[in-house]
Amino acid sequence: MNENNETDQLPDRLCVDPESPYYNEAVLARDVGIRFKGIEKNNVEEYCVSEGWIRITAGNAKDRYGNPLTIKVHGPVEPYFRDKK
């Protein structure tokens, strides 16, 4: 087990976009997995546990700035570390 318990805590909100204030490179480096409504999701761009939503990519569509289009979906969110350190 890790001596630093803080690194084992996932944030309430996390985003993979480096421009976002919710981006955390140290946490993302540990390979975060997301279960949404009990189903493993691999296309999650952002999540918020307390508000109960995820943003998932909408296929290969891009917005006018070249960023992937996302859809906000509501339901129970369960983030976890895949690496199980």
Helices and strands as residue ranges (DSSP letters): G 5-8, E 13-15, H 25-28, E 32-36, E 39-41, E 44-48, E 53-62, E 68-74, E 77-81
